[in-house]
Amino acid sequence: MPRALDHLVVPARDLAAQAAFYARLGFRVGARNRHPWGTENHIIQLDGAFLELIGLGDGFEAPQTQPGEFSFAGFVARYLQAREGLAMLVLRSADAEADRQEFATQGIGGFARFDFARQGRRPDGTPVDVAFSLAFAASPDWPQTGFFVCQQHFPQNFWSAAAQVHANGARGVSRLRMVHPAPEAAVRFLAAFTQAAVERRDESLALTLANSEIEVFGGAGELPGLTGLVIRVADLDAMAKRLDAEAVGHTRAGGELILPASAAMGVELRFVA
């Protein structure tokens, strides 16, 4: 069975400005959290998946790693040296250790499992404990993109129906868009990582996840990686009015509202009904 999308890691050099921008778009942006290693984030929960807005906190220093370790914080820091945008694709896991072993067997992993915990807050401010186990994968075809699966140990403390109610009517992530100059070869890693079959479409190669899908487009001369995401909203006309009211530049084509990456801190955002 194909894996499910868990979340997307979206780094920005100015985390406060990024959080304010997504709030202007009508998303309910969670409180600011700090990881033990110095990155800080805001969570935007959707139905079954979330966006992790992330930046480097005050005094951040990339932690030292041992051979065989994947540095999440180091990857985010290196990504921000080059650009902002969609840095990491994260899928859901019921057993991160089993997935780690599977990635090693497939030749797409071999990294140590990474476990961590932090204190989170519910929408009403109540503190709760959350904990995660991560298993990483990697491919030389996608050097600018991070891939891992995430097992949540206290999902009841993380997921909140109240946090998924957004002023813009956002429901969930419909599609992810990726680009690669040689998509036929690069999609093989994605098929192994997602456990999804590859479907040929007119302009892309597609992989259908349990709760979303990935489209890979050819792009000669473009950096390979995640370029954008498509979000379902309850009312497209209402979303357009919100963007107009907030003076957020966009176009409308083919039943989609499109914010170019240049207007959305490195992420091409598309909204569909």
PECORKA-V984259 format. One record per residue. RES is the residue in one small letter. PSI is psi in radians with two decimals (999 if undefined). OMEGA is omega in radians with two decimals (NA if undefined). D_FIRST is the distance of its C-alpha to the first C-alpha in Angstrom with 1 decimal. Layout:
# PECORKA-V984259
res:psi:omega:d_first
RES:PSI:OMEGA:D_FIRST
RES:PSI:OMEGA:D_FIRST
This chain:
# PECORKA-V984259
res:psi:omega:d_first
m:2.47:3.09:0.0
p:2.60:3.05:3.8
r:2.92:3.11:6.5
a:2.56:3.01:9.3
l:2.32:3.06:12.8
d:-0.99:3.08:15.3
h:3.01:3.11:18.5
l:2.36:3.13:20.6
v:2.12:-2.97:23.7
v:1.57:-3.09:26.7
p:2.58:3.03:29.9
a:2.61:-3.14:33.4
r:-0.48:3.10:36.8
d:1.65:-3.05:38.2
l:-0.66:3.14:35.8
a:-0.72:3.11:38.3
a:-0.65:3.11:38.6
q:-0.81:3.13:34.9
a:-0.72:3.14:34.5
a:-0.64:3.13:37.5
f:-0.82:-3.14:36.1
y:-0.54:3.04:32.8
a:-0.68:3.08:35.0
r:-0.56:3.11:37.1
l:-0.17:3.09:34.1
g:0.22:3.09:33.8
f:2.56:2.97:31.0
r:1.92:-3.08:31.5
v:2.20:-3.10:31.7
g:3.03:-3.13:31.5
a:2.80:3.12:34.1
r:2.26:3.13:34.6
n:2.78:3.09:33.2
r:2.28:3.05:34.1
h:2.73:3.13:32.1
p:-0.44:-3.08:34.0
w:0.07:2.95:34.1
g:-0.14:2.98:35.7
t:2.72:3.13:33.2
e:2.66:-3.06:33.3
n:2.89:2.90:30.9
h:2.49:-3.14:30.5
i:2.35:2.97:27.3
i:1.85:-3.10:26.5
q:2.36:3.00:24.0
l:-3.07:-3.11:22.1
d:1.77:3.06:19.8
g:-0.13:-3.14:16.8
a:2.93:3.14:17.8
f:2.83:3.03:21.1
l:2.32:3.07:23.5
e:1.75:3.03:25.3
l:2.25:-2.97:28.7
i:2.58:3.08:30.2
g:3.13:-3.13:33.5
l:2.20:-3.13:35.8
g:2.98:3.09:38.0
d:2.36:3.11:41.7
g:0.27:-3.10:42.6
f:2.35:2.98:39.2
e:2.20:-3.13:39.1
a:2.25:-3.11:36.1
p:2.63:3.07:35.6
q:2.49:3.13:36.2
t:2.70:3.06:33.4
q:2.81:3.09:33.4
p:2.36:3.14:32.0
g:-0.05:3.10:28.3
e:2.49:3.04:27.9
f:2.17:-3.11:26.3
s:1.84:3.08:28.6
f:-0.87:-3.10:26.9
a:-0.71:3.12:30.4
g:-0.66:3.12:31.7
f:-0.79:3.13:29.0
v:-0.75:-3.13:29.8
a:-0.76:3.12:33.5
r:-0.68:3.13:33.2
y:-0.76:-3.10:31.2
l:-0.35:3.05:33.9
q:-0.49:-3.08:36.6
a:-0.66:-3.03:35.4
r:3.04:2.96:34.0
e:2.84:3.09:32.3
g:-2.53:-3.14:29.0
l:1.91:-3.00:25.3
a:-0.60:-2.97:25.0
m:2.42:3.09:21.7
l:2.13:-3.03:18.0
v:2.23:3.13:16.4
l:2.80:-3.07:12.9
r:2.55:3.12:12.3
s:2.43:3.00:12.4
a:-0.28:-3.11:13.0
d:1.61:-3.06:14.8
a:-0.59:-3.14:16.2
e:-0.73:3.09:18.1
a:-0.70:3.11:15.3
d:-0.67:3.10:13.6
r:-0.79:3.14:17.2
q:-0.67:3.12:17.6
e:-0.74:3.11:14.5
f:-0.69:3.12:15.8
a:-0.73:3.13:19.1
t:-0.67:-3.14:18.1
q:-0.18:-3.11:16.5
g:0.38:3.13:19.7
i:0.15:-3.10:18.5
g:-2.05:-3.10:19.6
g:0.14:3.12:22.3
f:2.74:3.06:23.4
a:2.60:3.04:24.5
r:2.56:-3.11:22.5
f:2.10:-3.12:24.3
d:2.43:3.06:25.2
f:2.86:3.13:27.3
a:2.70:3.05:28.6
r:2.99:3.05:30.8
q:2.26:3.07:32.4
g:-3.12:3.13:31.1
r:2.39:3.03:32.8
r:2.90:3.12:32.0
p:-0.49:3.13:33.3
d:0.06:3.10:36.5
g:-0.10:3.14:37.1
t:2.21:3.12:36.3
p:2.47:3.09:35.2
v:2.73:3.09:32.0
d:2.35:3.04:30.4
v:2.59:-3.11:27.0
a:2.58:-3.01:25.3
f:2.64:2.95:22.4
s:2.29:-3.06:21.0
l:2.48:3.02:19.7
a:2.17:-2.99:18.3
f:2.65:3.01:19.2
a:2.85:-3.12:18.3
a:2.72:3.10:20.7
s:2.39:3.06:21.6
p:-0.29:3.08:25.1
d:-0.35:-3.09:23.9
w:1.10:-3.04:23.4
p:-0.39:-3.10:26.3
q:0.10:-3.09:26.9
t:2.37:3.06:23.4
g:2.56:-3.13:22.0
f:2.26:3.00:18.4
f:2.89:3.01:17.2
v:2.66:-3.03:14.9
c:2.16:3.02:16.8
q:2.14:3.10:17.0
q:2.25:-3.11:19.5
h:-0.36:3.07:21.9
f:1.09:-3.08:23.8
p:-0.51:3.14:21.5
q:-0.40:3.10:24.1
n:-0.27:-3.08:26.7
f:-0.94:-3.04:24.8
w:2.43:-3.09:23.3
s:2.17:3.09:26.2
a:-0.65:-3.14:26.4
a:-0.62:-3.13:29.8
a:-0.27:-3.11:28.5
q:0.13:3.08:26.2
v:1.95:-3.04:29.3
h:2.52:3.14:30.5
a:-0.46:3.14:33.8
n:0.05:3.12:32.2
g:0.35:-3.12:29.7
a:2.41:-3.12:26.6
r:-0.98:-3.08:23.4
g:3.09:3.13:20.4
v:1.97:-3.12:19.1
s:-0.82:-3.09:18.4
r:2.70:2.95:18.1
l:2.52:3.12:18.8
r:2.29:3.11:21.2
m:2.77:3.12:21.7
v:2.54:3.11:24.4
h:2.44:3.13:25.1
p:-0.37:3.11:28.1
a:1.22:-3.01:26.0
p:-0.54:-3.11:22.6
e:-0.71:-3.14:21.8
a:-0.73:-3.04:22.0
a:-0.46:-3.08:20.7
v:-0.29:-3.14:17.4
r:-0.73:3.09:16.4
f:-0.76:-3.13:16.2
l:-0.65:3.11:14.1
a:-0.71:3.11:11.5
a:-0.72:-3.10:11.6
f:-0.72:-3.06:11.8
t:-0.30:-3.03:9.0
q:0.50:-3.12:6.5
a:2.59:3.08:7.1
a:2.68:3.14:9.5
v:2.24:3.13:13.1
e:2.30:3.11:15.2
r:2.23:3.06:19.0
r:3.12:-3.04:21.1
d:-0.78:-3.05:24.8
e:0.04:-3.03:25.1
s:2.98:2.92:21.8
l:2.32:-3.02:18.5
a:2.53:3.04:15.6
l:2.16:-3.11:12.0
t:2.02:3.10:10.2
l:3.11:-3.14:8.6
a:-0.44:-3.08:7.8
n:0.19:-3.13:11.6
s:-2.93:3.02:13.3
e:2.81:3.13:13.5
i:2.30:3.01:15.3
e:2.27:-3.14:18.2
v:2.12:-3.12:20.0
f:2.64:3.02:23.7
g:2.54:-3.13:26.3
g:1.46:-3.14:29.1
a:2.27:3.10:32.0
g:-0.09:3.13:33.9
e:2.61:3.06:31.5
l:2.27:3.13:30.0
p:2.51:3.08:26.3
g:-3.00:3.07:24.0
l:2.32:-3.14:22.9
t:-0.50:-3.08:25.6
g:3.06:3.12:24.7
l:2.69:-3.13:22.6
v:2.17:-3.07:22.8
i:2.31:3.08:23.3
r:2.35:3.05:23.6
v:2.78:-3.08:27.0
a:-0.61:-3.02:28.7
d:1.91:-3.07:31.7
l:-0.64:3.12:32.0
d:-0.71:3.11:35.8
a:-0.64:3.10:36.1
m:-0.70:3.11:34.0
a:-0.73:3.11:36.4
k:-0.69:3.11:39.4
r:-0.78:3.13:38.1
l:-0.71:3.10:37.7
d:-0.77:-3.11:41.2
a:-0.58:-3.14:42.7
e:0.06:3.14:41.4
a:0.73:3.08:42.5
v:2.01:-3.09:39.1
g:2.36:-3.12:39.2
h:2.88:3.01:36.6
t:2.88:3.11:36.3
r:2.17:-3.11:34.9
a:2.39:3.04:33.4
g:0.62:3.14:31.0
g:0.32:3.12:30.2
e:2.50:2.90:29.5
l:2.23:-2.99:31.6
i:2.13:2.99:31.5
l:2.07:3.14:32.8
p:2.75:-3.13:33.3
a:-0.57:-3.13:32.4
s:-0.39:-3.14:36.2
a:-0.12:-3.03:36.5
a:0.69:3.02:33.5
m:0.81:3.01:33.9
g:-0.04:-3.11:31.8
v:2.20:2.99:28.9
e:1.98:-3.12:28.8
l:2.26:3.07:28.0
r:2.46:3.12:27.3
f:2.36:3.10:27.4
v:2.75:3.11:26.4
a:999:NA:27.1
